[in-house]
Amino acid sequence: MVDRDAVEAAARRIEGHVRRTPSVEVAPGLWFKLELLQHSGSFKARGAFNRILAAREDGELPAAGVVAASGGNAGLAVAFAAARLGIPAEVFVPEVAPAVKVRKLRQLGAVVHQHGREYAEAYAASTIRVAETGALFVHAYDQPEIVAGQGTLALELPEVDTVLVATGGGGLVGGVAAAVGDRARVVAVEPAGAPTLHAALAAGRPVDVVVDSVAADSLGARRVGTIALESAVRHGVRSVLVDDEAIVQARKRLWAEHRIVVELGAAAAYAGLGRLDDAGRVAVVLCGANTDPSDIADEAPAETVQDLSQGV
C-alpha cells in the first residue's frame, strides 16, 4: 500500500533532483499544475528518481544499471535520472513510440530497444533483459516507489476540491490519491479507447483492455496497476472517459487559449473538465509535453474553455 507518509518520504528523497513545478490559476477556481515543465518533459521523473535512489539507499542498485519499458515518458524519465546519477540505462519502447521520444532517449545516453506495437510487448521484452543482466527494473507505473514518487506533485498543489488526472497505467492517479485523496476528490480521466481503471473498477480487479486511442503513446497500458487500483478504491477515485476527438480538441484549446503545448495524454485531463458537475475549485494536472507541436493548428478550437468550465 502507498499512503501519504510514503509520498512525503519520496518528496524528501527526491528533493534537489526534480523541479517543484508551478500551479497557475487560469480562471477563477481553475488551476493548471504545469508538470510538463518537469525534467524529461513529464511527471515521470519523480517516480524514476525515487525508485533508483531508494534502491541505492538499500544497497540494491546493480552495476548493470536500470532497465525500463515505456510508451516513451517513463523511459525518458529513467534515462534522465540514470544519466544524472551516472548509471547505465536500457529502455524498451513499442515500435510506434513517437520519434521525438526515441530521439530524446538516445540523446540522454540510453540504449533503446523497440519491440512490438504496444507497451505490453515492450514490457515483456524488458523482463527478459532484466533476467539476462541482473539490472534493476524500473516499472512504468506499478511499483510502490514509482507510485509514491509520482504522487509528490500533489503535495505542491494549492487547496482545491477536485484534481483531474490523466490515467493510463495509473501510477500518477494512484500517487495523487494517496497524497490528497482524503482532502480532495480525485478524478481519473481516461481515453474511451484505453479505459484501464474504468474497467478495473467495474470488474473489481485489473483486467486487460483493448488499446485504441490517439493518446496511446502515453496512456497505452493494457491494464491498470494493482497499486493504483487499490489506491483508487481506498480513496473513492472516480473515472470518467473522454473520446479521441475531445482529447484532440482539448490539446488545441490549451494552445489557442493559453499557449501551452502538451502531448495528447496530458490533454485528456483537460478534456475531462467538461464532464464534472459541482467540482468547486479544480486543479488540472498537465502532466507532459513530449510531443511534436507542428500538428497543432493555430485556429479557433471547436469549444471554448467557458464550455468546459460550466459547473466549475
matplotlib code that plots the C-alpha trace (Angstrom):
import matplotlib.pyplot as plt

x = [0.0, 1.2, 0.0, 0.6, 3.6, 5.2, 4.6, 6.1, 9.1, 9.5, 9.4, 12.2, 14.3, 14.0, 14.3, 17.0, 16.7, 13.3, 11.6, 8.8, 6.6, 4.2, 0.4, -1.2, -4.8, -6.0, -9.6, -11.4, -11.2, -9.4, -5.7, -3.2, -0.5, 2.3, 4.1, 5.0, 7.9, 9.4, 12.8, 12.4, 9.2, 6.8, 5.9, 7.6, 11.0, 9.6, 9.0, 12.1, 14.4, 12.5, 12.8, 16.5, 17.5, 15.6, 17.4, 20.8, 20.0, 19.2, 22.4, 20.3, 21.5, 23.4, 26.4, 24.3, 22.2, 18.5, 16.0, 12.6, 9.7, 7.8, 5.5, 8.1, 7.7, 8.7, 11.7, 12.7, 12.5, 14.6, 17.2, 17.3, 17.6, 20.2, 22.3, 22.2, 23.2, 25.9, 24.4, 23.7, 20.1, 18.3, 14.8, 12.3, 9.6, 7.0, 7.7, 5.0, 6.7, 6.9, 10.2, 10.7, 10.7, 13.0, 15.4, 15.5, 16.1, 19.2, 20.4, 20.2, 22.5, 20.1, 20.3, 17.0, 15.2, 12.0, 9.7, 6.1, 3.2, 2.2, 3.6, 2.8, 5.1, 7.9, 7.4, 7.7, 11.0, 12.3, 11.7, 13.8, 16.6, 16.5, 16.8, 19.8, 21.7, 20.5, 19.7, 17.2, 13.8, 12.0, 8.4, 6.5, 3.7, 3.2, 6.0, 5.5, 8.4, 7.1, 3.6, 4.8, 7.2, 4.6, 2.3, 4.7, 3.4, 0.1, 1.9, 2.6, -1.0, -3.0, -6.0, -8.6, -11.8, -11.1, -8.0, -8.2, -5.5, -5.0, -4.8, -3.2, -1.3, -2.4, 0.9, 0.1, -3.6, -2.6, 0.0, -2.1, -5.0, -2.6, -1.3, -4.5, -7.4, -8.6, -8.7, -9.9, -11.9, -9.5, -10.9, -9.2, -9.7, -9.2, -9.4, -12.5, -10.2, -8.0, -10.2, -7.9, -9.0, -12.6, -12.7, -10.9, -13.3, -16.2, -14.5, -13.1, -9.6, -7.2, -8.3, -6.9, -8.5, -8.1, -5.9, -7.1, -6.6, -4.8, -3.2, -1.9, 1.8, 1.5, -1.8, -1.5, -1.1, -3.2, -4.3, -4.1, -1.6, -2.6, -1.2, -3.2, -6.4, -6.0, -5.4, -8.3, -10.7, -9.4, -9.9, -13.0, -11.4, -14.0, -13.2, -14.5, -14.0, -13.3, -13.2, -10.3, -12.0, -12.4, -8.7, -7.6, -9.8, -8.6, -5.0, -5.8, -7.6, -4.6, -2.5, -5.1, -6.2, -3.2, -0.2, 0.5, 1.7, 1.1, 1.0, -2.3, -2.2, -1.9, -4.7, -7.0, -7.1, -8.3, -10.9, -12.3, -13.2, -16.4, -17.5, -17.7, -20.6, -20.3, -16.5, -15.6, -12.0, -10.3, -6.7, -6.0, -2.6, -1.0, 1.4, 3.6, 4.8, 6.9, 5.2, 5.8, 4.0, 3.9, 0.4, -1.3, -3.2, -3.3, -7.0, -10.1, -10.9, -14.3, -15.2, -14.0, -12.7, -16.0, -17.8, -15.6, -15.8, -19.5, -20.2, -16.7]
y = [0.0, 3.5, 6.2, 9.8, 9.0, 7.2, 10.1, 12.5, 10.3, 10.2, 14.0, 14.3, 11.7, 13.3, 16.9, 18.6, 16.1, 17.2, 20.6, 22.0, 22.9, 25.8, 25.8, 28.7, 30.0, 30.5, 31.3, 31.8, 28.5, 26.7, 25.8, 24.2, 22.2, 22.7, 19.3, 19.4, 21.7, 18.8, 17.3, 15.0, 16.6, 14.8, 13.9, 10.5, 11.9, 11.9, 8.2, 7.3, 9.2, 7.8, 4.2, 4.5, 6.5, 4.1, 1.1, 2.9, 3.7, 0.0, -1.2, -2.8, -0.9, -3.3, -2.4, -3.3, -0.2, 0.0, -1.3, 0.2, -0.4, 2.5, 4.2, 7.0, 9.2, 6.7, 5.7, 9.3, 9.8, 6.7, 7.7, 11.2, 10.0, 7.4, 10.0, 12.4, 9.6, 8.2, 4.7, 2.7, 2.6, 0.5, 1.4, -0.8, 1.1, 0.0, 0.4, 3.1, 5.3, 8.9, 9.6, 12.7, 10.4, 7.8, 10.6, 12.1, 8.7, 8.3, 11.8, 11.0, 8.1, 5.2, 2.1, 1.9, -1.3, -1.1, -4.1, -4.8, -2.5, -1.6, -1.2, -4.8, -6.2, -3.9, -4.8, -8.5, -7.9, -5.8, -8.5, -10.9, -8.4, -7.9, -11.7, -11.7, -8.8, -8.5, -4.8, -3.0, -3.0, 0.4, -0.2, 2.5, 2.6, -0.3, -0.2, 1.4, 3.7, 4.8, 5.5, 7.4, 9.4, 10.4, 11.4, 14.1, 16.6, 16.6, 17.9, 21.1, 21.8, 24.7, 23.9, 22.6, 20.5, 18.4, 17.1, 15.9, 13.3, 11.7, 7.9, 5.0, 2.5, 4.5, 5.4, 9.1, 8.8, 6.3, 8.5, 11.6, 9.8, 8.6, 12.2, 14.2, 11.7, 12.4, 16.1, 16.5, 14.5, 12.8, 12.2, 9.8, 10.9, 8.1, 7.7, 5.8, 3.7, 2.7, 2.5, 0.6, 2.0, 2.2, -1.4, -2.5, -0.6, -2.4, -5.8, -5.4, -6.2, -5.2, -6.6, -6.3, -3.7, -3.1, -0.1, 2.1, 5.8, 8.8, 9.1, 5.5, 6.6, 7.8, 6.3, 3.0, 0.5, -2.6, -2.8, -0.6, -1.3, -3.2, -0.4, 2.3, 0.3, -0.2, 3.5, 4.4, 2.2, 3.3, 7.0, 6.8, 7.9, 8.4, 7.5, 9.5, 8.6, 11.0, 10.2, 10.9, 14.0, 15.6, 14.9, 16.4, 19.5, 19.9, 20.0, 22.6, 24.7, 24.6, 26.1, 28.5, 30.0, 29.5, 29.0, 25.7, 22.7, 19.3, 15.8, 14.1, 12.1, 15.3, 17.0, 14.2, 15.6, 19.0, 17.2, 15.7, 19.2, 19.3, 16.0, 17.4, 18.9, 20.9, 20.4, 23.5, 24.6, 22.4, 21.6, 20.0, 18.2, 18.9, 16.0, 16.0, 17.7, 15.2, 15.8, 17.2, 20.6, 21.0, 19.4, 21.9, 24.2, 27.8, 28.1, 28.5, 25.2, 23.5, 24.5, 27.3, 27.0, 28.5, 25.5, 23.2, 25.2, 25.1, 23.8, 24.7]
z = [0.0, -0.8, 1.6, 2.3, 4.5, 1.6, -0.7, 1.8, 2.3, -1.5, -1.6, 0.8, -1.1, -4.5, -3.3, -5.3, -8.1, -9.5, -10.1, -8.0, -10.9, -10.8, -10.3, -12.2, -11.7, -15.3, -14.4, -11.0, -9.3, -12.1, -11.7, -14.1, -12.5, -15.0, -14.6, -18.3, -17.1, -15.1, -16.0, -19.0, -20.0, -17.7, -14.1, -14.6, -13.4, -9.9, -9.7, -11.6, -9.2, -6.2, -7.4, -8.2, -5.2, -2.8, -4.4, -3.9, -0.3, 0.3, -1.5, -4.2, -7.3, -9.5, -11.7, -14.7, -14.1, -14.8, -17.4, -18.2, -20.5, -21.7, -24.2, -24.1, -21.0, -18.3, -20.4, -20.8, -17.1, -16.3, -18.9, -17.5, -13.9, -14.8, -16.6, -13.7, -11.3, -13.6, -14.1, -17.4, -18.7, -21.3, -22.4, -24.3, -26.2, -28.7, -32.4, -32.6, -29.9, -31.2, -33.0, -30.8, -27.7, -29.2, -30.3, -26.8, -25.2, -27.3, -26.6, -22.9, -23.4, -23.0, -25.1, -26.9, -27.9, -30.0, -29.6, -30.6, -31.4, -27.8, -24.3, -23.2, -25.8, -25.0, -21.3, -22.0, -23.8, -21.0, -18.4, -20.4, -20.5, -16.7, -16.2, -18.5, -17.0, -13.4, -13.9, -11.6, -13.2, -13.1, -13.8, -15.7, -13.1, -10.8, -8.1, -4.7, -5.1, -8.5, -7.3, -4.2, -6.3, -8.8, -6.0, -4.8, -7.4, -5.4, -2.3, -4.4, -5.3, -3.9, -1.8, -4.2, -4.1, -7.2, -9.0, -12.6, -13.6, -17.0, -16.4, -18.2, -16.1, -13.0, -11.3, -11.3, -10.2, -7.5, -6.1, -6.2, -4.5, -1.8, -1.3, -1.3, -1.6, 1.9, 1.3, -2.3, -4.9, -7.4, -10.8, -13.3, -16.9, -19.3, -23.1, -24.1, -26.2, -23.2, -20.1, -17.8, -14.4, -15.5, -16.5, -13.3, -11.1, -12.8, -12.5, -9.1, -10.3, -13.0, -16.4, -19.9, -22.3, -26.0, -26.5, -29.4, -28.8, -30.1, -26.7, -26.6, -26.7, -23.1, -21.9, -23.7, -20.9, -21.4, -17.7, -14.7, -11.9, -8.8, -6.6, -8.5, -8.3, -4.5, -4.0, -6.2, -4.4, -1.0, -1.8, -3.9, -7.2, -9.9, -13.5, -16.5, -20.2, -23.0, -26.7, -29.0, -30.6, -27.1, -26.4, -29.7, -29.2, -25.6, -26.8, -29.4, -26.8, -24.5, -27.3, -28.7, -25.4, -23.1, -25.4, -23.6, -25.7, -24.2, -25.5, -26.1, -22.9, -20.9, -22.8, -21.7, -18.2, -19.6, -21.7, -18.6, -17.2, -19.1, -17.5, -14.0, -12.1, -8.9, -8.9, -6.8, -7.1, -9.7, -10.4, -13.8, -13.9, -17.3, -16.9, -20.0, -23.2, -25.1, -28.4, -31.9, -31.8, -35.6, -35.8, -33.5, -35.9, -34.8, -35.2, -33.1, -31.3, -31.6, -28.0, -25.6, -22.1, -21.0, -22.4, -20.4, -17.3, -16.8, -13.3, -12.1]

ax = plt.figure().add_subplot(projection="3d")
ax.plot(x, y, z, "-o")
ax.set_aspect("equal")
plt.show()
